[in-house]
Amino acid sequence: MKRPVAYVAGTGRGIPAKVMTNHDFAALGLDTSHEWIFERTGIVERRIAAPEETTCSMAVTAAKQAMARAGVHAGELDAIVLSTATPDRLLPATAVDLQAQLGATRAAAFDLSAACTGWLYAMTVAEGLMHSGAIETALVVGAEKMSAITDWQDRSTCVLFGDGAGAVVLKRTQNGAHCGILSTFMRSDGTLAELLWRPAGGAAVPFSDAVLQDRTSYVKMAGREVFKHAVRQMSEACDRALDAAKLTGSDIDVLIPHQANNRIIEATAKHAGIPMDKVYVNVDRFGNTSSASIPIAIDEAFERGRLRPGSTALLCAFGAGFTWGSMVIRF
Ligand code: ACO
């Protein structure tokens, strides 16, 4: 097992106050039901941002909490890495708005786009910057306003997603430390891009009246195909991170998978040989918050005593791209 170079010094989350339950979809005139959504996904409710809440504003809340818990002030941050599929605007990055609002005057700030796997990619990038000696302290945020890119007329996707942000302060370890990131794994397969994507609204097919009419700037998903790949890739991701850390499922105190769907989570845990009582699940209360889901879950798991200093956790995710990845971390 390698010596960790980076450890989590504090965690936080920024969650909208507004709760939308499965029953609330009836008011939108959608032909769906609580039973259908709950049986297939495990979701009961999700949080939806108010119009004035942005990806950045949720990130600010999460970041301030993580920094307070880590005892780190804005001037100590060397880098802000913000993963999002829902940047507040296309240029410049949402990370620089966060940098400005925190007053992190010494920090580099950039967005990272890897869909639901984005926060694990961001953690791996920040760890790499620490390994190179370039930085000592980073803020790593996953923040998503999925409600802004969801087609509220499409029952097959809009019931799945929710809004929120999670953040950690990552610090370079001192010599000899045993807590921190023990292994990482990242993969992608762009041949599968069209299974889960926003076809229009970017540089290739810019916004136009036609795009607004045909609703191709919203998320489109081939649910059944995505499901099959998700189970396979989450399982592979678990194997790879465990193997690289020279651990097995029985060494893991808590599995924190990307929160997309209960059935995918259960299949992943079974593959990794981790019983469900060691799996942290909050998809029932938040739905799929894309790259915010793992840092939100980590923050909650600490608050609820499911994670403690010394706990060894396996994190794994998959998302649009496709991208997938994993990490073993000792807190
Ligand atoms: N309410 C009622 N019926 C619905 C709804 C709904 N909300 N959505 C779809 N249906 C209907 C379909 O129209 C279809 O009807 P038909 O048989 O008459 O054509 C029927 O239900 C079955 O549809 P399927 O898509 O085959 O249903 P499935 O059992 O596969 O469940 C689901 C759909 C929940 C989306 C599942 O495929 C899934 O979880 N896929 C993975 C999705 C996922 O995790 N995506 C995110 C990953 S990446 C990221 O996090 C960004």
Residues whose N, C-alpha, C, O or C-beta is under 5 A from the ligand:
A	BS01	ACO	D31 T32 S33 W36 R40 C116 R155 S156 V159 G223 R224 V226 F227 A260 N261 N288 S290 F318 G319 A320
